Amino acid sequence: MGEVVEIQAAQTLNVAAPPLQLDCRSISMSRSPLLDSAPKTPKSPFVTRLMTPVASPMKKAIASMQSCLEEVGHFTKLEPQEAWLPITESRNGNAYYAAFHTLCSGIGFQALVLPLAFITLGWAWGVICLSLAFIWQLYTLWLLIQLHESESGIRYSRYLRLSMAAFGEKLGKLLALFPIMYLSGGSCVTLIMVGGGTMKIFFQIVCGNTCSVKPLTLVEWYVVFTCLAIILAQLPNLNSIAGVSLVGAITAVSYCSLIWILSVIQGRPESVSYDPPDEAKSQLTRLFDTFNALGIITFAFRGHNLVLEIQGTMPSDRKHPSHLPMWRGVKFAYMIVAACLFPLAIGGYWVYGSLMPENGGMLSALYKYHEHDTSTFLLGLASLLIVINSLSSFQIYAMPVFDNLEFKYTSKWSGPCPRWVRTGIRIFFGCLAFFISVALPFLPSLAGLIGGIALPITLAYPCLMWVMIKKPQKYSPWWCLNWALGVLGMALSVLVTTGAIWGIVTKGIKIHFFNPRTRVVRTTPYVKTDCCKFNETILTFLIKPLLSGTPAL
């Protein structure tokens, strides 16, 4: 959104354009208004007196005040509507907050299926593709951080606003609106499915076969999860959920590390093999399998649709622009992301190889091959961490939706949302996400298809927007690099989407409405053995939607 970064003293203030208006003109950040010379007026006796030695102390005081204000930097003046919206309501963010939010939005369950990509790609190409994808998406993150503040003084605190500024109003909306809304709302729907299903598993692990409490149905666990998520959603703005994001980041790192460490410690199954499946496959099938493997790797990285929003919570001035602390936070966060994803992918493939279940990931493989070697406590701990992480991730992915809904209210009524309206908006969205999760339980099966459409948000659009906005010299290295990456990202999106359509056509998809329990074959209580044993079909319910779950962008 447009934001004015200077206050011009004794002059008419330039008010930035509202969020859905495309007039991006504003005053420049290049010079402090305190240094601008005053308009020429007839000299007065007061000016003459200031030039005398008697007035020199006053002149020194004025000069000192000017110097002090110049050291502090420029003031930030928000358009009034910006101060009413949850993303830009608070401007006290810092590098720590950026790291917490980036970690919480950047690590998800998609990481647990990374070893599946290695089955098709093999050791060498698997490591190469994973490394290139990590470097590529980190580069596009840097581009978005640099594009947050324009030379004219506007800060783009929403991805959609940057897209519209780069590509134009109509084309920008067409390219970015659906992927962004899907990544926000679709993530919340998937998190309800994942969180509710995991709560059911956790209850069965803790309660065991001796528990006399009647277990809740899957839909009832969805209700429990949604109520907890709505309660946490009452925190007013993005900065206020920094602690929630910290908890989400810690739990995500914990369960990812716990699962791959347990797998490596337990050792490889005797029949492990690293050869590709020896089924007779056509060249076309192998080609689409490769596309799917690339899609798994690219989907493991998510959160680009929240980068500008996170940076928008930081103060900014000419001497201390927001991109400096934002980049420090992102670098720290992605050091931890790399420390989680690479061991998970490489270690998981080393342990299970081609034995990795096709309809699951590391967690289902851990149960399938080490069910008698892993303690119930560790399995219960992993489930609890998953639930906490899902609740935390729900908050940061829902914040852009809250911001958009409150924007519509403030635009109509020209005032901030009362507390009861804000509460009602968040309850409404939570109930809507719950309704979709119950009404369309097959939705995650289409996530690979929709994720291919959303893939440019991460890999292509930032490069193309940088060229459109920065306008580098034609055929210069920067121009060539960003055009090449942008075109390649769009081509990869087409290939991943084609592979997803091929998979749907060849394998089929079960369409069922208002029946999420159809994913669970058996609903018998958890049967406790000497070490650990629980219903594999329930675990499959947890993993299957995560294989293609919310695209990791």
Secondary structure, DSSP 8 states (H G I E B T S, - for coil): ---B----TTS-------TT--------SSS-GGGS--------HHHHHHTSGGGHHHHHHHHHHHHHHHHH----B--GGGGGSTTTS-----HHHHHHHHHHHH--GGGGGHHHHHHHHHHHHHHHHHHHHHHHHHHHHHHHHHHTB-TTS-B--SHHHHHHHHH-HHHHHHHHHHHHHIIIIIHHHHHHHHHHHHHHHHHHHHH-TT--S----HHHHHHHHHHHHHHHTTS-STGGGHHHHHHHHHHHHHHHHHHHHHHHHH---TT---S---S---HHHHHHHHHHHHHHHHHT---GGGHHHHHTTS---SSS-THHHHHHHHHHHHHHHHHHHHHHHHHHHHHHGGGS-TT--HHHHHHHHHTTTS-HHHHHHHHHHHHHHHHHHHHHHHHHHHHHHHHHHHHHHSS---HHHHHHHHHHHHHHHHHHHHH-TTGGGGHHHHHHHHTHHHHTHHHHHHHHHH---TTSHHHHHHHHHHHHHHHHHHHHHHHHHHHHHHH-----SS-GGGG-S--------SS----HHHHHHHHHHHHS-S---
